[in-house]
């Protein structure tokens, strides 16, 4: 009987680990834009936050970080883009319990773990909910 419980426990725990709803703090510990255009690269950071919230493999993290760099460079800020890339490569490790780490939507520590089909589906649903709330808030304001 005890052996059966021990075998079932990991599966029970795995089913209770859930992705938290998506949140973004913009460009974590970095300005969202310039003094004249305060949100110039904010959309780039928010897209990057989606990838970081969801997590995944180390290759996916590199791709997300390079996408951030290219997004910021494409709006005319190549030096800022390079600085941001260095910052996220150093500060975004999944091995520190920060609120902006790779895979921050999952309980710490997750590391570089690929998402299962079920986890991807859960992430998609949470993102849809976030976007719907964001859109409805824009209509109210």
URHUUR-V57645 format. One record per residue. RES is the residue in one letter. SS is DSSP state (@ for helix, = for strand, . for the rest). PSI is psi as a letter, one per 30 degrees, with the letter a starting at -180 (* if undefined). Layout:
BEGIN
res | ss | psi
RES | SS | PSI
RES | SS | PSI
END
This chain:
BEGIN
res | ss | psi
X | . | e
X | @ | e
X | @ | e
X | @ | e
X | @ | e
X | @ | e
X | @ | e
X | @ | f
X | @ | e
X | @ | e
X | @ | e
X | @ | e
X | @ | e
X | @ | e
X | @ | f
X | @ | f
X | . | j
X | . | l
X | . | k
X | . | l
X | . | k
X | . | k
X | . | l
X | . | k
X | . | g
X | . | b
X | . | i
X | . | k
X | . | g
X | . | k
X | . | l
X | . | f
X | . | a
X | . | l
X | . | e
X | . | e
X | . | i
X | . | f
X | . | h
X | . | e
X | . | g
X | @ | e
X | @ | e
X | @ | e
X | @ | e
X | @ | e
X | @ | e
X | @ | e
X | @ | e
X | @ | e
X | @ | e
X | @ | e
X | @ | e
X | @ | e
X | . | a
X | . | b
X | . | l
X | @ | e
X | @ | e
X | @ | e
X | @ | e
X | @ | e
X | @ | e
X | @ | e
X | @ | e
X | @ | e
X | @ | e
X | @ | e
X | @ | e
X | @ | e
X | @ | e
X | @ | e
X | @ | e
X | @ | f
X | . | g
X | . | g
X | . | i
X | @ | e
X | @ | e
X | @ | e
X | @ | e
X | @ | e
X | @ | e
X | @ | e
X | @ | e
X | @ | e
X | @ | e
X | @ | e
X | @ | e
X | @ | e
X | @ | f
X | . | g
X | . | k
X | . | f
X | . | g
X | . | k
X | . | h
X | . | l
X | . | f
X | . | g
X | . | l
X | . | k
X | . | g
X | . | f
X | . | f
X | . | l
X | . | k
X | . | k
X | . | k
X | . | e
X | . | a
X | . | i
X | . | k
X | . | k
X | . | k
X | . | l
X | @ | e
X | @ | e
X | @ | e
X | @ | e
X | @ | e
X | @ | e
X | @ | e
X | @ | e
X | @ | e
X | @ | e
X | @ | e
X | @ | e
X | @ | e
X | @ | e
X | @ | e
X | @ | e
X | @ | e
X | @ | e
X | @ | e
X | @ | e
X | @ | e
X | @ | e
X | @ | e
X | @ | e
X | . | *
END
